[in-house]
Structures are given as C-alpha cells and as structure tokens.
Amino acid sequence: MRIPGHLRLCGMFAPALLCAAPAAIAAPDPDSARLVFDTARTLCERDACALWGTSLCGPMMIVDPVDRSVLANQPDPGGMLVAHDDLYAGTLPADTMLANTRVE
C-alpha cells in the first residue's frame, strides 16, 4: 500500500505533529492514517536516537482542514479524543492553529 502524497508530506518525525490534508480530502482516512503512523514508528525505531541523540517518536495527528476532524496515534492529555481501535478521533478545537508543526 502506498502512502497518499498529502500524507507523505506531513514530516512524520516532529512530536505532536499536526498534518493538514488538502481541502479536497473529505476527512482523514483511518487506513491511510494507520499507514502513516506505522511508517513513522518504524522509521523512528530504526533510527534509535542516532540522528539527534533523542527519540523523535511522539504523538501525531492528521487533521482535515475543512471540518477539523482529527485522527491521532495517541490519546491527548485533555481526553478530548475518543479511542477507536488503535486510533483516537475527535475534532480539533477552533482556537488551535492548523499547521505542519508542533502544537500543544
């Protein structure tokens, strides 16, 4: 299975990464999200802290910029995301900036 181009560009190594999908995508696809999260984990584990001397594994979110729906690989500290199998789903709050970078 190939990673869709809009997800490949998310830069899978920043902790608490927020990846905005193009507006043409209706919502984050769970299967594509799992593929991105699994690939990121595999690459991170393979690196074993060699690149910067620290683990780059961390929470990741994929967000639809239209309806702000979220799929994440880990639960959020505030408990806003709901567990669905191995993913966590919810809606990104309106006051949280959409960016391809670290967010709180």
N, C-alpha and C positions, 0 to 999 in steps of 0.2 A: 504494500500500500504506500502511495506517495503522500508526502505532506503537502497540502494545498499551499500555493505560493503566498497567500496572505498570512498564513501561519508561520511559514518558514522565516519570514522577515521579522518575527517578533523578538529575536535576540534572546534565546532561551536561557541565558545564564544569570540575569540580574535578579536578586532576591525581590520578592513581591512584585514581580513584573506584571505590567498591565499591557496587553496587546489589543489594539483596536483593529477589528476586522473591517474590510471595506463596506460601505453602505449597501452594496448590492447583496451582501450576505444577510439573510433574514435573522438568524440567531446562531450563536455558537453551536456547532455540531458536536455532540458528545464523542462520537468515534474519532473525529479529527482532533479534538481536544486531548483525548487519551493518547493518541499517537504522538502529539507534540510533547505532552508531559512525560511519556515513557522515553522518548528520544532524548529529551533534556536530562532526565535522570541517568540514563545510560552514559551519555557523554560526560556528565558531571562525575559520575563514579569512576569512569575510565581515567579522567584527569587526575583524580585522587589528590587534589590540592597542589598539583605540580605547577600550574600556571602562575598563580599569585600567592601560593603558600596558605591559602584558606579555601574552604569549600564554597563553591558557587551554587550549590543546591539550595533551593529555597521555595517559598510559596510563589505560585504563578496563577495569573488569571487571564482568561480570554474574554473580552467584552464586546458585545455588539453595540456600536456607537449610536444606532437608531433607537433601540428600546432599552439599552443599558443592561441587558441580561448578561449574567456572568456565569462562567464555568471555571472552577478553581481546582487545583490539585490538593489543597489542604484546607481545613476549616479556618475561618477568620477568627481573630481574637475576640471580636464583639459578638460572635454567634449569629450573625445575620444570614449566613449561607446555610442551606439545608443539605444534608447528606443524601445523595442519590447514588447508590452503589459505591464506586470508588471516586466519584466526583462530588463537588459541592456547588450548589446552584443558588442563584438569587439575582438581585438587581443592585447594580452599583448606585449608591446614593447620588442625588443630583448635585450635591456640593463637592463630589470627588471628581477631580480633573481627569479626563481621558488623556493618557499619554503612554508612550512606549518607554517607560522608565519606572523607577521605584516609586511606590506610593505607600502611604500609611493607611 
